[in-house]
Amino acid sequence: MRISEEFHEYIASHKRDDETMEDTLRRLIGGPHPEDVAGILSSDTAATMRSRLDAKHEADADEKRTLRERFE
């Protein structure tokens, strides 16, 4: 994952001595730890969600590519 130097510095400035950068990010964004949500979804539901996210990512990439081509 790429982030700007400024954002990295922001995260690092909030990092506690006993935390990894991932721990710090999770704390700052308030996201759940993967172990806390493991097993909530059935395998079928997780596969469906993964498929939809992949399709959305692909559509977003296509849209960005089209936009980039318009400016070339």
Backbone as JSON Lines, residues from 0, in Angstrom:
{"i":0,"aa":"M","n":[0.85,-1.16,0.0],"ca":[0.0,0.0,0.0],"c":[0.9,1.23,0.0]}
{"i":1,"aa":"R","n":[0.64,2.12,-0.89],"ca":[1.42,3.36,-0.94],"c":[0.69,4.46,-0.22]}
{"i":2,"aa":"I","n":[1.45,5.22,0.56],"ca":[0.91,6.4,1.21],"c":[1.95,7.51,1.08]}
{"i":3,"aa":"S","n":[1.47,8.73,1.19],"ca":[2.39,9.85,1.07],"c":[3.33,9.9,2.26]}
{"i":4,"aa":"E","n":[4.45,10.56,2.07],"ca":[5.41,10.72,3.16],"c":[4.78,11.47,4.32]}
{"i":5,"aa":"E","n":[3.96,12.47,4.0],"ca":[3.31,13.26,5.04],"c":[2.38,12.4,5.88]}
{"i":6,"aa":"F","n":[1.62,11.52,5.21],"ca":[0.69,10.66,5.94],"c":[1.46,9.64,6.77]}
{"i":7,"aa":"H","n":[2.53,9.12,6.23],"ca":[3.37,8.18,7.0],"c":[3.9,8.87,8.26]}
{"i":8,"aa":"E","n":[4.36,10.1,8.12],"ca":[4.86,10.84,9.27],"c":[3.76,11.08,10.3]}
{"i":9,"aa":"Y","n":[2.55,11.34,9.8],"ca":[1.41,11.54,10.71],"c":[1.15,10.27,11.51]}
{"i":10,"aa":"I","n":[1.11,9.14,10.83],"ca":[0.87,7.87,11.52],"c":[2.0,7.59,12.5]}
{"i":11,"aa":"A","n":[3.24,7.76,12.05],"ca":[4.39,7.5,12.91],"c":[4.36,8.39,14.15]}
{"i":12,"aa":"S","n":[3.89,9.62,14.02],"ca":[3.84,10.52,15.17],"c":[2.82,10.08,16.21]}
{"i":13,"aa":"H","n":[1.85,9.25,15.8],"ca":[0.83,8.75,16.71],"c":[1.12,7.33,17.18]}
{"i":14,"aa":"K","n":[2.19,6.74,16.68],"ca":[2.53,5.37,17.02],"c":[3.04,5.29,18.46]}
{"i":15,"aa":"R","n":[2.51,4.33,19.19],"ca":[2.95,4.09,20.56],"c":[4.12,3.12,20.53]}
{"i":16,"aa":"D","n":[4.95,3.16,21.56],"ca":[6.15,2.32,21.6],"c":[5.85,0.83,21.46]}
{"i":17,"aa":"D","n":[4.73,0.4,21.97],"ca":[4.4,-1.03,21.94],"c":[3.56,-1.44,20.72]}
{"i":18,"aa":"E","n":[3.38,-0.53,19.77],"ca":[2.55,-0.8,18.61],"c":[3.37,-1.0,17.34]}
{"i":19,"aa":"T","n":[2.8,-1.8,16.44],"ca":[3.32,-1.84,15.07],"c":[2.59,-0.74,14.31]}
{"i":20,"aa":"M","n":[3.05,-0.46,13.1],"ca":[2.34,0.55,12.29],"c":[0.91,0.1,12.02]}
{"i":21,"aa":"E","n":[0.72,-1.21,11.81],"ca":[-0.64,-1.73,11.59],"c":[-1.5,-1.49,12.82]}
{"i":22,"aa":"D","n":[-0.98,-1.76,13.99],"ca":[-1.73,-1.51,15.22],"c":[-2.15,-0.05,15.32]}
{"i":23,"aa":"T","n":[-1.21,0.83,14.98],"ca":[-1.48,2.27,15.04],"c":[-2.58,2.65,14.06]}
{"i":24,"aa":"L","n":[-2.49,2.16,12.84],"ca":[-3.53,2.45,11.85],"c":[-4.89,1.95,12.32]}
{"i":25,"aa":"R","n":[-4.93,0.73,12.82],"ca":[-6.2,0.18,13.3],"c":[-6.78,1.04,14.43]}
{"i":26,"aa":"R","n":[-5.93,1.48,15.33],"ca":[-6.4,2.32,16.43],"c":[-6.92,3.65,15.91]}
{"i":27,"aa":"L","n":[-6.19,4.26,14.96],"ca":[-6.59,5.57,14.44],"c":[-7.89,5.52,13.65]}
{"i":28,"aa":"I","n":[-8.09,4.45,12.89],"ca":[-9.31,4.38,12.07],"c":[-10.44,3.66,12.78]}
{"i":29,"aa":"G","n":[-10.12,3.04,13.9],"ca":[-11.17,2.39,14.67],"c":[-11.67,1.09,14.05]}
{"i":30,"aa":"G","n":[-10.89,0.49,13.16],"ca":[-11.3,-0.75,12.53],"c":[-11.11,-1.94,13.44]}
{"i":31,"aa":"P","n":[-11.9,-2.98,13.21],"ca":[-11.77,-4.17,14.05],"c":[-10.51,-4.96,13.7]}
{"i":32,"aa":"H","n":[-10.0,-5.68,14.66],"ca":[-8.87,-6.57,14.43],"c":[-9.43,-7.8,13.7]}
{"i":33,"aa":"P","n":[-8.71,-8.33,12.71],"ca":[-9.21,-9.5,11.96],"c":[-9.62,-10.66,12.85]}
{"i":34,"aa":"E","n":[-8.91,-10.89,13.94],"ca":[-9.28,-11.98,14.84],"c":[-10.64,-11.76,15.49]}
{"i":35,"aa":"D","n":[-11.03,-10.5,15.64],"ca":[-12.31,-10.19,16.26],"c":[-13.49,-10.49,15.34]}
{"i":36,"aa":"V","n":[-13.27,-10.51,14.03],"ca":[-14.37,-10.73,13.09],"c":[-14.25,-12.04,12.33]}
{"i":37,"aa":"A","n":[-13.21,-12.81,12.62],"ca":[-13.02,-14.09,11.93],"c":[-14.2,-15.02,12.22]}
{"i":38,"aa":"G","n":[-14.69,-15.64,11.16],"ca":[-15.76,-16.62,11.31],"c":[-17.16,-16.05,11.28]}
{"i":39,"aa":"I","n":[-17.31,-14.74,11.15],"ca":[-18.64,-14.14,11.15],"c":[-19.39,-14.46,9.86]}
{"i":40,"aa":"L","n":[-18.67,-14.44,8.74],"ca":[-19.29,-14.71,7.44],"c":[-19.12,-16.17,7.06]}
{"i":41,"aa":"S","n":[-20.13,-16.68,6.37],"ca":[-19.98,-18.03,5.83],"c":[-18.98,-17.96,4.67]}
{"i":42,"aa":"S","n":[-18.44,-19.09,4.29],"ca":[-17.49,-19.14,3.17],"c":[-18.15,-18.64,1.89]}
{"i":43,"aa":"D","n":[-19.41,-18.99,1.67],"ca":[-20.12,-18.56,0.46],"c":[-20.31,-17.05,0.44]}
{"i":44,"aa":"T","n":[-20.71,-16.48,1.58],"ca":[-20.9,-15.04,1.66],"c":[-19.58,-14.31,1.45]}
{"i":45,"aa":"A","n":[-18.52,-14.81,2.07],"ca":[-17.2,-14.2,1.92],"c":[-16.75,-14.26,0.46]}
{"i":46,"aa":"A","n":[-16.98,-15.38,-0.2],"ca":[-16.59,-15.52,-1.62],"c":[-17.37,-14.56,-2.49]}
{"i":47,"aa":"T","n":[-18.66,-14.4,-2.22],"ca":[-19.49,-13.46,-2.98],"c":[-19.0,-12.03,-2.78]}
{"i":48,"aa":"M","n":[-18.71,-11.67,-1.54],"ca":[-18.22,-10.32,-1.26],"c":[-16.87,-10.09,-1.94]}
{"i":49,"aa":"R","n":[-15.99,-11.08,-1.87],"ca":[-14.68,-10.95,-2.51],"c":[-14.83,-10.76,-4.01]}
{"i":50,"aa":"S","n":[-15.73,-11.51,-4.61],"ca":[-15.97,-11.41,-6.05],"c":[-16.49,-10.02,-6.41]}
{"i":51,"aa":"R","n":[-17.42,-9.51,-5.64],"ca":[-17.97,-8.17,-5.91],"c":[-16.92,-7.08,-5.71]}
{"i":52,"aa":"L","n":[-16.09,-7.23,-4.69],"ca":[-15.01,-6.25,-4.49],"c":[-14.0,-6.29,-5.62]}
{"i":53,"aa":"D","n":[-13.68,-7.49,-6.11],"ca":[-12.76,-7.62,-7.24],"c":[-13.35,-6.96,-8.48]}
{"i":54,"aa":"A","n":[-14.64,-7.17,-8.72],"ca":[-15.3,-6.56,-9.87],"c":[-15.31,-5.04,-9.75]}
{"i":55,"aa":"K","n":[-15.56,-4.54,-8.55],"ca":[-15.56,-3.08,-8.32],"c":[-14.16,-2.52,-8.55]}
{"i":56,"aa":"H","n":[-13.14,-3.22,-8.06],"ca":[-11.76,-2.77,-8.25],"c":[-11.43,-2.72,-9.73]}
{"i":57,"aa":"E","n":[-11.85,-3.74,-10.46],"ca":[-11.59,-3.8,-11.9],"c":[-12.3,-2.66,-12.62]}
{"i":58,"aa":"A","n":[-13.55,-2.4,-12.25],"ca":[-14.31,-1.31,-12.87],"c":[-13.65,0.03,-12.57]}
{"i":59,"aa":"D","n":[-13.2,0.23,-11.34],"ca":[-12.52,1.47,-10.97],"c":[-11.23,1.64,-11.77]}
{"i":60,"aa":"A","n":[-10.48,0.55,-11.94],"ca":[-9.23,0.6,-12.7],"c":[-9.52,0.96,-14.16]}
{"i":61,"aa":"D","n":[-10.58,0.39,-14.72],"ca":[-10.95,0.7,-16.1],"c":[-11.34,2.17,-16.24]}
{"i":62,"aa":"E","n":[-12.08,2.66,-15.26],"ca":[-12.51,4.07,-15.29],"c":[-11.3,5.0,-15.21]}
{"i":63,"aa":"K","n":[-10.37,4.69,-14.35],"ca":[-9.15,5.5,-14.23],"c":[-8.33,5.46,-15.51]}
{"i":64,"aa":"R","n":[-8.24,4.28,-16.1],"ca":[-7.48,4.13,-17.34],"c":[-8.12,4.97,-18.45]}
{"i":65,"aa":"T","n":[-9.44,4.93,-18.55],"ca":[-10.16,5.71,-19.55],"c":[-9.94,7.21,-19.34]}
{"i":66,"aa":"L","n":[-10.02,7.65,-18.1],"ca":[-9.8,9.05,-17.78],"c":[-8.38,9.48,-18.13]}
{"i":67,"aa":"R","n":[-7.42,8.64,-17.79],"ca":[-6.01,8.93,-18.1],"c":[-5.81,9.07,-19.62]}
{"i":68,"aa":"E","n":[-6.43,8.17,-20.38],"ca":[-6.3,8.21,-21.83],"c":[-6.88,9.48,-22.42]}
{"i":69,"aa":"R","n":[-7.94,10.01,-21.8],"ca":[-8.53,11.27,-22.29],"c":[-7.57,12.43,-22.17]}
{"i":70,"aa":"F","n":[-6.64,12.37,-21.22],"ca":[-5.72,13.47,-21.0],"c":[-4.38,13.29,-21.69]}
{"i":71,"aa":"E","n":[-4.21,12.19,-22.38],"ca":[-2.93,11.96,-23.07],"c":[-2.94,12.58,-24.44]}
